Amino acid sequence: MPAAPEGRRTHEKVSTVSAVSSRLPVFPWDKLEPYKKTAAAHPDGIVDLSVGTPVDPVPELIRRALVDAADSPGYPTVWGTAALRDAVTGWCERRLGARGLAHTNVLPVVGSKELVAWLPTQLGLGPGDKVAYPRLAYPTYEVGARLAGAEPLVYDDPTELDPAGLRLLWLNSPSNPTGRVLGKDELTRIVAWAREHGVLVFSDECYLELGWEAEPVSVLREDVCGGSYEGVVAVHSLSKRSNLAGYRAAFVAGDQDVLGELLRIRKHGGMMTPAPVQAATVAALGDDAHVREQRERYARRRDALRTALVGHGFRIEHSEASLYLWATRDEPCWDTVGHLADLGVLVAPGDFYGAAGERFVRVAFTATDERVEAAVKRLG
């Protein structure tokens, strides 16, 4: 065998894949691992209040619907069944105050995180385009912009932004992480401004069913959008309200032109909600009793944790809705994370959600009653 040319390895690897991941920030939850180990070493075990993942059972009527649809050998459609679209439009009218929604105004999606992450790409955004989101926000808004090569842009009040190049504006009410709720007048003002400047509004409303000290309002409500869905889309998820995070069940509703374009793209991309999950979604949206029952569980846990945190020297800000308490001891957030980890309690540092959160922690009340009780005792 002839020798390889001088200076060249015989098995040199040549990469033809661009490192898209280099555009992205470090995955924040990896930074929490050492604190998780500390908390897990507590004699009574860890109380994990960091990730807002449901822990309560999936309601029986939803599981039954999933099982009944399990014999689904054929491909589902991207647009979903007519029964699913009926369920979504009916729920939006009943729960959100949306009026006159047609099937063309709704689209099922495979999880709301997946929608947020890939939306800018599917909208054709790229270099030179801007995607705006709240200064304190769910990290995936930034990730979605960076995946598309667009410029991420934070705001305190979106109407103070320069609209030049601004293609997508994310609203998030109730907020993750702060639990802040945007009122009707504020939403109306923002929608009017966005329409005036031709900016598409996507409103992440995944925590809308979980208002505690304020009643969350949808951007689709008639007195917010003026009875027209032009330029506005709402994002909803069944993960929190129905304990369906494992099902990846979500949908968007609003501007039919925008959703029609997404439907055409997603048909090519194969982004189909599995048929059994579609059937489970129909059951979930048609039943309000399980939502009330779950709200009552969360309300009890929220009250217990809030009282314990305040008694331990924390101050709670906002937190009038959602599944979290936005708490501070007026110290760097990682100091607070370390202090609580020593007590066997794991929380999320506020800087996961932006530099403005560097002195806060986000405390989820999605743990079981037994684990919440353990946290309360440790904070006492």
Residue pairs with C-beta under 8 A, 6 or more apart in sequence:
4 10
20 147
23 146
23 147
23 149
24 143
24 146
24 147
25 139
25 142
25 143
25 146
28 139
28 352
29 50
29 51
29 352
31 349
32 50
32 337
32 346
32 348
32 349
35 337
35 338
35 341
35 346
36 46
36 48
36 50
36 341
36 346
38 338
38 341
38 342
39 46
39 47
39 48
39 340
39 341
39 343
39 344
39 345
39 346
40 46
40 344
41 344
42 343
42 344
42 378
43 344
44 344
44 374
45 344
45 374
46 344
46 345
46 346
47 344
47 345
47 346
47 367
47 371
47 372
47 374
47 375
47 378
48 346
48 367
48 371
49 305
49 345
49 346
49 347
49 363
49 364
49 365
49 366
49 367
49 375
50 346
50 347
50 348
50 362
50 364
51 348
51 364
51 366
52 176
52 240
52 323
52 324
52 364
52 366
53 245
53 366
54 239
54 240
54 243
54 244
54 245
54 366
55 366
55 367
55 368
56 243
56 294
56 297
56 368
57 243
58 242
58 243
58 244
58 246
58 247
59 242
59 243
59 284
59 287
59 290
59 293
61 283
61 287
61 290
62 242
62 244
62 280
62 283
62 284
62 287
62 290
63 280
64 283
65 279
65 280
65 282
65 283
65 284
66 247
66 276
66 277
66 279
66 280
67 276
68 279
69 275
69 276
69 278
69 279
69 280
70 276
72 274
72 275
72 276
74 275
75 272
76 272
76 273
76 274
76 275
76 278
77 272
78 108
78 263
78 266
78 267
78 270
78 271
78 272
79 85
79 103
79 107
79 108
79 263
80 107
80 108
80 273
80 278
81 275
81 278
81 279
81 282
82 103
83 278
83 279
83 282
84 108
84 278
84 281
84 282
85 103
85 106
86 103
87 281
87 282
87 285
87 286
88 106
88 108
88 251
88 253
88 281
88 285
89 98
89 101
89 102
89 103
89 105
89 106
89 253
90 285
90 286
91 285
91 286
92 98
92 101
92 106
92 218
92 220
92 234
92 253
93 99
93 101
95 208
95 209
96 205
96 208
96 218
96 220
96 221
96 234
97 218
97 220
97 221
97 222
97 223
98 218
98 220
98 221
98 222
98 253
99 222
99 227
100 227
101 220
101 229
101 253
102 256
104 256
104 259
104 260
105 229
105 253
105 254
105 255
105 256
105 259
106 251
106 252
106 253
106 259
107 251
107 252
107 253
107 259
107 262
107 263
107 266
108 249
108 250
108 251
108 273
108 278
108 281
109 115
109 250
109 251
109 252
109 271
109 273
110 248
110 250
110 271
110 272
110 273
111 237
111 239
111 248
111 249
111 250
112 204
112 206
112 235
112 236
112 237
112 239
112 250
113 140
114 248
114 271
115 235
115 250
115 252
116 138
116 140
116 141
116 143
116 144
116 170
116 204
116 235
117 140
117 143
117 144
117 147
118 144
118 147
119 144
119 168
119 202
120 129
120 131
120 144
120 145
120 147
120 148
120 150
120 167
120 168
121 144
121 147
121 148
122 262
122 265
122 266
122 269
123 148
123 167
123 168
123 200
123 258
123 261
123 262
125 131
125 145
125 148
125 149
125 150
125 167
125 168
126 148
126 149
126 150
127 149
127 150
128 150
128 151
128 165
129 148
129 150
129 151
129 165
129 167
129 168
130 145
130 150
130 151
130 152
130 153
130 165
130 166
130 167
130 168
131 141
131 144
131 145
131 148
131 150
131 151
131 152
131 153
131 167
131 168
131 170
132 152
132 153
132 154
132 155
132 158
132 161
132 166
132 168
132 169
132 170
133 141
133 142
133 152
133 153
133 154
133 155
133 169
133 170
133 172
134 154
134 155
134 156
134 170
134 171
134 172
134 175
134 354
135 154
135 155
135 156
135 354
135 356
136 175
136 177
136 178
136 350
136 353
136 354
136 356
136 357
137 154
137 170
137 172
137 175
137 176
137 353
137 354
138 172
138 176
138 177
138 204
138 353
139 352
139 353
141 152
141 170
141 172
142 152
145 151
145 152
145 168
146 152
150 167
150 168
151 165
153 161
153 166
154 354
155 161
158 169
158 171
158 190
158 193
158 194
159 189
159 190
159 193
163 197
163 198
163 199
166 197
166 199
167 199
167 200
168 199
168 200
168 202
169 190
169 194
169 199
169 200
169 201
169 202
170 202
170 203
170 204
171 182
171 187
171 190
171 201
171 202
171 203
171 204
171 219
172 203
172 204
173 180
173 181
173 182
173 187
173 203
173 204
173 205
173 208
173 216
173 217
174 180
174 181
174 205
174 207
174 208
174 210
174 211
174 216
174 320
174 321
174 322
175 181
175 318
175 321
175 322
176 204
176 206
176 207
176 322
176 324
176 353
177 324
177 326
177 348
177 350
177 352
177 353
177 357
177 360
177 362
178 317
178 318
178 319
178 322
178 324
178 326
179 207
179 318
179 319
179 320
179 321
179 322
179 324
179 325
179 326
180 318
180 320
180 321
181 211
181 214
181 215
181 216
181 217
181 320
181 321
182 190
182 217
183 214
183 217
184 217
184 221
184 223
184 224
187 203
187 217
187 219
187 224
188 223
188 224
190 201
191 201
191 219
191 224
191 225
191 226
191 231
191 232
193 199
194 200
194 201
194 231
194 232
195 230
195 231
198 231
199 231
200 231
200 233
200 255
200 258
201 219
201 231
201 232
201 233
202 233
202 234
202 235
202 252
203 218
203 219
203 232
203 233
203 234
203 235
204 235
205 216
205 218
205 219
205 234
205 235
205 236
206 235
206 236
206 237
206 239
206 240
206 250
207 216
207 240
207 321
207 322
207 323
208 216
208 218
208 236
209 240
209 241
209 291
209 295
210 216
210 240
210 241
210 295
210 298
210 321
210 322
210 323
211 320
211 321
212 299
212 302
212 319
212 320
212 321
213 319
213 320
213 321
214 320
214 321
216 321
217 224
218 224
218 234
219 225
219 232
219 234
219 254
220 229
220 232
220 234
220 253
220 254
225 232
229 254
229 255
229 256
230 255
231 255
232 254
232 255
233 252
233 253
233 254
233 255
233 258
233 259
234 252
234 253
234 254
235 250
235 252
236 250
236 251
236 252
236 253
237 249
237 250
238 244
238 247
238 249
238 250
238 281
238 284
238 285
239 245
239 247
239 249
239 250
240 323
241 284
241 291
241 294
242 249
242 284
242 290
242 291
242 294
243 294
244 280
244 281
244 284
247 277
247 280
247 281
248 273
248 277
249 273
249 277
249 280
249 281
249 284
251 281
252 259
252 262
253 259
273 281
284 290
297 369
298 323
298 365
298 366
300 369
301 365
301 366
301 367
301 369
301 372
302 325
302 365
304 372
304 373
304 376
305 325
305 363
305 365
305 372
305 375
305 376
306 316
306 319
306 325
307 376
308 375
308 376
308 379
308 380
309 316
309 325
309 327
309 363
309 379
310 316
311 379
311 380
312 379
312 380
313 329
314 327
314 328
314 329
315 327
315 328
315 329
315 330
316 325
316 326
316 327
317 326
317 327
317 328
317 360
318 326
319 325
319 326
319 327
323 364
323 365
323 366
324 362
324 363
324 364
324 365
325 362
325 363
325 365
326 350
326 360
326 362
326 363
327 347
327 360
327 361
327 362
327 363
328 336
328 350
328 359
328 360
328 361
329 335
329 336
329 339
330 359
331 359
332 358
332 359
333 349
333 350
333 351
333 357
333 358
333 359
333 360
333 361
334 349
334 351
336 347
336 349
336 361
337 346
337 347
337 348
337 349
337 361
340 346
340 347
340 361
343 378
343 379
344 374
344 378
345 375
345 378
345 379
347 361
347 362
347 363
347 364
348 361
348 362
348 363
348 364
349 357
349 361
349 362
350 356
350 357
350 358
350 359
350 360
350 361
350 362
351 357
351 358
352 362
353 362
365 372
367 375
